[in-house]
Every structure is written in structure tokens, then in C-alpha cells.
Amino acid sequence: MADDTTTRMEDVSVGDGSYEAHLTLPASGAGPGILLFQEIFGVNDFLTQKAHDLARLGYVVLCPDVFWRIQPGVSLPHDQASLQEAFGLGGRYSAEVDMDTKVADLLAALTHLKGLPEVAGHQVGVMGYCLGGFLAYLVAAHGDPDACVSYYGSGIADVLHLAERITCPVLFHFGGNDPYIPSEQIDKIATELSRRDDVTIRIEPEAGHAFENLLAPQFGMAEPAARSWAATAEWLGRHLR
């Protein structure tokens, strides 16, 4: 099938500078917005492919360069050597960029997306994978998106107190066999949040971490990925207009 999406780069302004973000537009040229956050591999082929997949569903998708303060333009392949580099970048981002600065950068991207003419009059959601799943949760807590999709976000169990600030519907995806997010953490999230009727928690029992990334042979699992993506597409269709 021909790719009828289009892309361009955007400059997102923050208080002390600016950084780049990758924008993908649907064939219609306009629609609801989705702020899509990266894994620790950066804005790479997996993330831009997901942006195209979302654009084919009619969304305007902005992928900000989350690591811009420590190393701009990160786009790593999915091999073992890059995995170690990615873990190092994730550690640096955690240690060198304080939480207030992280949140300010993320909310600047949300504001930028909302202000695009292609999104005007439409709702805007946030979505992310791995590190990005955690960042999407932060934006839902500190900002005002209309929906949030969080894929296997590491660290959410440690900041569950922020959930009381979230006013939009949230869809969480987890793998039941994730070595980076123990089942105890998933149970804690489910216990705390499942009482809310605007929160949906999906668990793929046999899946590990990053199971939807089929470009990463060490992580991707085709059947859980297909189920989770179908669930996300259907959920977004109900919550973003």
C-alpha cells in the first residue's frame, strides 16, 4: 500500500532554547494530534514507523527529541551494542535533566502540537513506549491532554501519587513477563488505578518488555503486538476526535 503520509521537522521552543521534533501528517492534512514519545533508542525507525501508522489512522503525530539536552538527534538501531548505548543515554537523561526541566520540555511539545494549524479544533493525546510510556504519564499528570496511551512505562509505579492529577482517559499496556517492570509493580498500578472508570489496563501475559517493537528481535512479539496495536487503534478512535 502506498504511503500517503507526509513529514516535516518542527522547532519546539522552550524557555532556554529550542529542539527539533518529527511531524507526520495524515493524507487528509489535518486531524487530532498525538504527541508520541520515544524509547531509549531515540527518534528512530521504530518511532517514525509508529508515527506513520498513527497518521494512516488520521492523526497528526509529533515525535519530540526528548534527549536533546544530553545528545541531540539520537536514532539508534536495535542491536546489542546500541542497547547498551541506549541504557547509558537513559541513565544520563534521568541523572542530568531534573524533573521540572523534563516536564517543561514535554509540555512545550504538547503546546506546540496544539498550536499547529493542522490540529486546530481537534483533541490532542499523548502516547509513548518504554521511557516514552513514563513520559506520556507525566504529561497526563502535569498537562491537559485529552487522552493518554502508555506502553510498558518504567517507573510509573514509583509516582502513582501523580495519578490524582490526571483528568483524561488512560490506556496502559504491559507485558506479563517483563524483566524491567516486575509483576509486583504492575499489580500496584492495577490496584491503584483500576478503580477509575476512565483507566484501562491491558496485560499481555506471555509478553516481555518492548513487545510491540518488531524491529527489535530481542524484544518484539508479533501476536501480542498485533493485539495491543488493534486495542490502541480502537481506543484512540473512541477518545480522540
N, C-alpha and C positions, 0 to 999 in steps of 0.2 A: 504494500500500500504506500502510495506517495506520501511524503512528509509535507503537509500543508501548513506547518507552523513556521513562525519567523522568530529571529532572535536579534537582540542588540545588547550592548553594555550600557549600564546606568552608573552615574556617580551619586553616592549617598552621602549627604553632608551630616557631620556631627559637630559637636561644639569645638573640637580641637583639630579638625581635619576632614577628610573625606575618603571614601573607599569605593571599590567597584562592586557591582552586582550584575549577575547574568539574568537577563529578562527574556522570557519566552512567551510569545503571543499566539493565541488560537487563530484558526483560519478566519473566524469572524472579525478578528481585530480587537475585540473587546469582550469583557466578561467579569465575573467575580475574580478577586485576587487571592492568590495563595503565596505566602511567604514561606519558602522552602529552605530548611536548614540542613547543612552538610553533616556527614560523618567526619571522623578524624582524618579521612583521606583528602579532605578539601572539596572544592567545587570541581569535581572530576567527572569522568564519563558516566558513572552511575547516577550522580545527581542531575546532570543535564539530561540524561535519558528519562529520568523520572519527571523532570520539568516538561519534556516533550509529551510524555504520556498524559500528564495532567492537562497540558494545553490542548491535546486532542479531545479531552473531555469538555473543553470550553473555558478553561481557566487561564488567567493571566498570572504567570509564575515568576517570582523574583527570588533568585538564589544569591544571598549576600556573601561576601568574602569574610567569613567570621574570623579567620586567623590574620586579618590584615595588620593588626598591631604587632604581631610577632614575626610573621613571614607572609607578605602579600603573595597572592597568586598560587597558593598551594593546590596542586592537582596530581595526586599520586595514583599509580597503578595498584592493582590488587595482588601483589606478590609478597613473599615473606619479608624481604628486605624493606619494602615500603611499609609493611605493617609495623615494624619496629620504629621506623622514622615517624609514622603517624602517631604511635603511642607517645613518642617524645614530644611531638608538637602539641598533642592533647594535654600532656603534663605541663608544658610551658604555658599554654593558654590558661590553664587552671591556676598556675602559680603566679604568673606575671601580669595578668589582667584581672583587676579586682572586680567584685560583683557589680558594684554601681556602674563601672565603665562598661562591663559586658551588657548590662541591661540597657544602658543608654544607647549603645551601638545597635542593639537589636530593635529597640523601639524606633530609632531613626529609620531603619529599613522598613518597619511597618508604616510609619508616617509617609515615607517616600512612595511606597506601593499604593497607599490610599490616595495619594495626590496625583497619580498618573491619569491622564485623560482616558486611557483605555479601561480604567477601573471605576471611574466616576459613576456614582449612582448604584454601585453594586456592593455587596458584602465582601469582607476580606477575612481569610482564615490563615492559620499558621500550621505548619507541618514539618516534621523533621525525623531523621534517622540517627539512632545511636546518640552521640553527642547532641545532634540536632533535635532528637526527641526530648532531651532535657531542656534545650534552649526554647523549644516550642512551648513547653510547660511554663518556663519563666516568663515568656511573653504573654501567655494567657493570664498569668498571675499579676503581672505588672502593667500590662497594657489593656487594650479593649478590642481584641479580635472578635469576630463573630462565630468562630469555630476553631477547634484545635485537634490535630491528629498527632499523636506521639508514638513513634515506633521505638520500642526497647530502649527507652531513655535511661541511661545510667545515672544514678544519684537522686532520682525523684523521691525515693523512699526517705531520704535524709532531709527533705524540705517539704514534707507533706503539710506543714503548717501554712504554707502559701496557698493551698487549695481553697481556703476560705475566701480568698480574694477573686477567685475565678468565677466569672459570671456567664461564660459561654459554654455550650456543649463540648465535651471532650471525648475522643475515641483513643483508647490506649491499646497497643499491640505488644504482646510479649511472647517469647519462646519459653516453653515449659522446661527446656533443657539448656538454659543459657548459663554458661560458666561465669559470665561477668555480672549477671543480675541473679543472685540466688533466689530460690523459690520463696524463702522467708521474706525477702523484700517485696516480691510480687504479692504475696499474701497480705503483707502490711498495707500495700497500696489498695488492694481489693477491699480489705476490711474497712479502711478509712473512707473510701470513695464510692463503693458500690451502693451505699445507701442513697446516693444522689440520683435522681431520675434523669439528669442530663449528662451522666457519665456512663460510657460503655467500655468494658474491659474485655478484650479478646486474648485468649491464650492458645497458642498452637502447641499442644502438649509435647510433640516429638522434636520441635524446632529448637535450635540453639540461637546464638546471637547473630544479628545481621542476616537473618534467613531470607529476607526479601532481596538481598543484593546478589543476583545471579551472576554478576560479573566477578564475584569473589568466590573462587572454587572452594576455598576453605570454610566458607560461611553459607552460601546460598543453598536453599532447598526449594525445588520447583513447586511441589504441591502446596506446602504451607504458604509460599509466596503468592501463588495464584489465588488461594482462598483469601489471604489478607488483603490483596490488592482489590479483589472484587468487593470485599466488605467496605474498604475505604472509598471506592468509587461510588457505591450506593449511598453510603453515609454522607459524603460530601454533597451528593445530589439532593439530599433532603435538607441540608443545613446551610448551604451557600447559594445565594441567588443574585 
